Amino acid sequence: MRRMTAALLAPLVFAGAAPARADDPLKIAITQQGAWDTGIAEIGKRSGIFKKHGLDVDILYTQAGPEAIQALIAGSVDIAEGAGISAAIGTISKGAPVKIIGAEIQGSPDQYWYVPADSPIKGIPDFNGKTLSYSLPGSSSNAAALALVAQYKLNAKTVSTGSIAATLTQVLTGQVDIGFSAVPFFLDKVEAGQIRIVATGDDVAVLKTRTGRVNLANLDNLQNRRPVLRRFREAYRETIDFMYTDSAALKMFAEYAKLPDAVVAKVRGLIPKASLDTDDITGAEQIISEAVAGKFIAAPITPEQLNAMIDIPK
């Protein structure tokens, strides 16, 4: 009798138990593995913040923004993170089924250019007649190099050198004169006296007054997975707060970026929290002007047309 009663009750017990909710999968293509600003998703994943918001994040790293955007267009990922704003609006203007869902960085506080320690190049006036590197056409480093050349009326030749790591090799072997990088990459080499910083994003006026890089999603996700994207933004913002308030975030970043503690300790001072504000796209006129100058778009667009390319969930 007892066995029969237990057998009858068992299905009721299991039927009454609430099933565990599976986390929603989210694939993200991110530019330049190892940077502080592009490390938000990585730190959010390692800290458990994304999981707390019901997200199972899978990260794909690319050399630059154009590769991340192509992965998004192809449907290989759900979000492209850290793409240059010029490349983003150029891609959307050509009919790509994607939209901007937030800023990735405001201004270019992370950008800098460097040379070998024994290079005769001491500053921006010495860039004339030299080769100036950027990652890939359409990237934020491409836009930065063009803006630097335009502001100082340089005759430097801009050259695509791929990833930050590949660029260092080309600079140290003399294949290119001036390398590009971003905080915190190679700050240890600066301290060791192997390379010298000869210009930064703060030397270029236009880079400080507009959004530099953005995050994008494809239209399918915006239409069918908006609640998931909203939770992504919530987790993303919470992770930024964690990165600027908890020392555990610095430890996670040091492990992820494989950088010494002395370098990592400087990151929060070099890249202010305000520069990671994701809610606003700033400097519309400057963005449009740069996109035309860099031939990312054929002709100027209106601020209203730019706004139509943006879908930032509130």
Secondary structure in CASP SS format (residue, H / E / C, confidence):
PFRMAT SS
TARGET T0000
AUTHOR 0000-0000-0000
METHOD secondary structure of the structure
MODEL  1
M C 1.00
R H 1.00
R H 1.00
M H 1.00
T H 1.00
A H 1.00
A H 1.00
L H 1.00
L H 1.00
A H 1.00
P H 1.00
L H 1.00
V H 1.00
F H 1.00
A H 1.00
G H 1.00
A C 1.00
A C 1.00
P C 1.00
A C 1.00
R C 1.00
A C 1.00
D C 1.00
D E 1.00
P E 1.00
L E 1.00
K E 1.00
I E 1.00
A E 1.00
I E 1.00
T E 1.00
Q C 1.00
Q C 1.00
G C 1.00
A C 1.00
W C 1.00
D H 1.00
T H 1.00
G H 1.00
I H 1.00
A H 1.00
E H 1.00
I H 1.00
G H 1.00
K H 1.00
R H 1.00
S H 1.00
G C 1.00
I H 1.00
F H 1.00
K H 1.00
K H 1.00
H C 1.00
G C 1.00
L E 1.00
D E 1.00
V E 1.00
D E 1.00
I E 1.00
L E 1.00
Y E 1.00
T E 1.00
Q C 1.00
A C 1.00
G H 1.00
P H 1.00
E H 1.00
A H 1.00
I H 1.00
Q H 1.00
A H 1.00
L H 1.00
I H 1.00
A C 1.00
G C 1.00
S C 1.00
V C 1.00
D C 1.00
I E 1.00
A E 1.00
E E 1.00
G E 1.00
A E 1.00
G E 1.00
I H 1.00
S H 1.00
A H 1.00
A H 1.00
I H 1.00
G H 1.00
T H 1.00
I H 1.00
S H 1.00
K C 1.00
G C 1.00
A C 1.00
P C 1.00
V E 1.00
K E 1.00
I E 1.00
I E 1.00
G E 1.00
A E 1.00
E E 1.00
I E 1.00
Q E 1.00
G C 1.00
S C 1.00
P C 1.00
D C 1.00
Q E 1.00
Y E 1.00
W E 1.00
Y E 1.00
V E 1.00
P E 1.00
A C 1.00
D C 1.00
S C 1.00
P C 1.00
I C 1.00
K C 1.00
G C 1.00
I H 1.00
P H 1.00
D H 1.00
F H 1.00
N C 1.00
G C 1.00
K C 1.00
T E 1.00
L E 1.00
S E 1.00
Y E 1.00
S C 1.00
L C 1.00
P C 1.00
G C 1.00
S C 1.00
S H 1.00
S H 1.00
N H 1.00
A H 1.00
A H 1.00
A H 1.00
L H 1.00
A H 1.00
L H 1.00
V H 1.00
A H 1.00
Q H 1.00
Y H 1.00
K C 1.00
L C 1.00
N C 1.00
A C 1.00
K E 1.00
T E 1.00
V E 1.00
S E 1.00
T C 1.00
G C 1.00
S C 1.00
I H 1.00
A H 1.00
A H 1.00
T H 1.00
L H 1.00
T H 1.00
Q H 1.00
V H 1.00
L H 1.00
T C 1.00
G C 1.00
Q C 1.00
V C 1.00
D C 1.00
I E 1.00
G E 1.00
F E 1.00
S E 1.00
A E 1.00
V C 1.00
P C 1.00
F C 1.00
F C 1.00
L H 1.00
D H 1.00
K H 1.00
V H 1.00
E H 1.00
A C 1.00
G C 1.00
Q C 1.00
I E 1.00
R E 1.00
I E 1.00
V E 1.00
A E 1.00
T E 1.00
G H 1.00
D H 1.00
D H 1.00
V C 1.00
A H 1.00
V H 1.00
L H 1.00
K H 1.00
T C 1.00
R C 1.00
T E 1.00
G E 1.00
R E 1.00
V E 1.00
N E 1.00
L E 1.00
A E 1.00
N E 1.00
L H 1.00
D H 1.00
N H 1.00
L H 1.00
Q H 1.00
N H 1.00
R C 1.00
R H 1.00
P H 1.00
V H 1.00
L H 1.00
R H 1.00
R H 1.00
F H 1.00
R H 1.00
E H 1.00
A H 1.00
Y H 1.00
R H 1.00
E H 1.00
T H 1.00
I H 1.00
D H 1.00
F H 1.00
M H 1.00
Y C 1.00
T C 1.00
D C 1.00
S H 1.00
A H 1.00
A H 1.00
L H 1.00
K H 1.00
M H 1.00
F H 1.00
A H 1.00
E H 1.00
Y H 1.00
A H 1.00
K C 1.00
L C 1.00
P C 1.00
D H 1.00
A H 1.00
V H 1.00
V H 1.00
A C 1.00
K C 1.00
V H 1.00
R H 1.00
G H 1.00
L H 1.00
I C 1.00
P C 1.00
K H 1.00
A H 1.00
S H 1.00
L H 1.00
D C 1.00
T C 1.00
D C 1.00
D C 1.00
I C 1.00
T C 1.00
G C 1.00
A H 1.00
E H 1.00
Q H 1.00
I H 1.00
I H 1.00
S H 1.00
E H 1.00
A H 1.00
V H 1.00
A H 1.00
G C 1.00
K C 1.00
F C 1.00
I C 1.00
A C 1.00
A C 1.00
P C 1.00
I C 1.00
T C 1.00
P H 1.00
E H 1.00
Q H 1.00
L H 1.00
N H 1.00
A H 1.00
M C 1.00
I E 1.00
D C 1.00
I C 1.00
P C 1.00
K C 1.00
END
